[in-house]
Amino acid sequence: MLVDADGTGPQDRLRQQLRTREEEGLYRRRLVLDGPQQARVRVAGHECLAFCSNDYLGLANHPGLIRAACEGARRHGVGAGASHLISGHFSVHHALEEALARFTGFPRALLFSTGYMANAGVIAGLMGRDGVVFGDRLNHASLNDAVLGARAQLVRYPHLDLAVLERRLAACRVKNRMVATDAVFSMDGDIAPAADLLALCERYDAWLLLDDAHGFGVLGSQGRGTVSHFGLHSPRILYMATLGKAAGVFGAFVAAQAEVIETLIQHARSYVYTTATPPLLSHVLLASLDLIETDAWRRERLAQLVACLKQEVRPIRWRLLPSDTPIQPLLIGDSARALALSRTLREHGLLVPAIRPPTVPQGSARLRISLSAAHEVEDVRRLGAVLRGLDGA
Ligand SMILES: *Cc1c(COP(=O)(O)O)cnc(C)c1O
């Protein structure tokens, strides 16, 4: 048997690490949902009002999309059976790529299985060991991991601090550079100043990778995303968005110039060495894209809910971070306190996750309230009333 000199095996060390994590209030546990993702979810036999999904437009359980999934399965089967470069690239994948390119205003688009893999693919595919990636300190973990995986150099800059970014770009002697940023920051809900970032990328000859996981479907005309929100056009922009959040399904894509997309098809390992997503999902996503484009009421409802939440929590001691997106974090500070509040909300039948370090910086634990077009104004009022009660208690 494998044991250390002190008589402990590797599982004992894990148990000790887990215990420490628990004591620090950082232990993560999964909710188990019974039934679809929607405003009211069933967890452990109880119905809860959920403010914790990324299903911003309320499409994850849309009847028309469920019908499209069944139809997609009948037409294409349930599995792609191969990677895109062997024989898993179906006409419906191709049609979705064309629709996504058209919708986002880029020449081409390429589907990836997940946003995590899309970021890995685009950074490894374009940067490699000789590249330098400048990343906002609050970027999503998948962007940081992608740089590590590509063995490129990661240079971080303080959140939204373009003056520091510019100094670091100016000091950089490496030719192959990229600025990578969340377009909407996933734990804060604020929007990156994409036009100013693009101007810096033009001045210092860098790619601009915008990760619009939380903006696609939500921001811009007809939900076309952050690039449309700012009216940007540039061959330097690499636009990544996910299809498992506002689009309500699963997957991700990168939209960019034709040369970029062809390069990714050749070199992005997270594209090449993996099975294509089930083509039925592309069939569903074509229908989801139609709903994103035409159901303006979903974005109007979100704006109304955001305004209502701000009003509801105005009197309490905890502050919402400045955000006009459906991500509305209530800053608590202490991890244990945030966790206790989340638990108490749960006892009131409200699901609001406590987000703690290392996902967010030390001392900035928060309740991350996410709103969805599936919510009613009444739902947000109920959350507000309970939060006011907890503040008074
Ligand atoms: C969710 C998310 C991703 C990962 O997308 P998945 O499709 O869930 O893998 C990437 N970037 C950001 C900012 C995200 O919030």
The ligand as an SDF file (V2000), in Angstrom:
LIG
                    3D

 15 15  0  0  0  0  0  0  0  0999 V2000
  -19.8910   30.6430  -18.9940 C   0  0  0  0  0  0  0  0  0  0  0  0
  -18.7240   31.3750  -19.5060 C   0  0  0  0  0  0  0  0  0  0  0  0
  -17.8020   30.7570  -20.3560 C   0  0  0  0  0  0  0  0  0  0  0  0
  -17.8390   29.2890  -20.6340 C   0  0  0  0  0  0  0  0  0  0  0  0
  -18.8750   28.9540  -21.4910 O   0  0  0  0  0  0  0  0  0  0  0  0
  -19.4350   27.4520  -21.4310 P   0  0  0  0  0  0  0  0  0  0  0  0
  -20.1760   27.3050  -22.7070 O   0  0  0  0  0  0  0  0  0  0  0  0
  -20.2840   27.3780  -20.2230 O   0  0  0  0  0  0  0  0  0  0  0  0
  -18.2370   26.5570  -21.3510 O   0  0  0  0  0  0  0  0  0  0  0  0
  -16.8010   31.5230  -20.8990 C   0  0  0  0  0  0  0  0  0  0  0  0
  -16.6790   32.8360  -20.6060 N   0  0  0  0  0  0  0  0  0  0  0  0
  -17.5210   33.4520  -19.7630 C   0  0  0  0  0  0  0  0  0  0  0  0
  -17.3510   34.8990  -19.4790 C   0  0  0  0  0  0  0  0  0  0  0  0
  -18.5660   32.7280  -19.1770 C   0  0  0  0  0  0  0  0  0  0  0  0
  -19.3760   33.3210  -18.3150 O   0  0  0  0  0  0  0  0  0  0  0  0
  1  2  1  0
  2  3  1  0
  2 14  2  0
  3  4  1  0
  3 10  2  0
  4  5  1  0
  5  6  1  0
  6  7  2  0
  6  8  1  0
  6  9  1  0
 10 11  1  0
 11 12  2  0
 12 13  1  0
 12 14  1  0
 14 15  1  0
M  END
$$$$
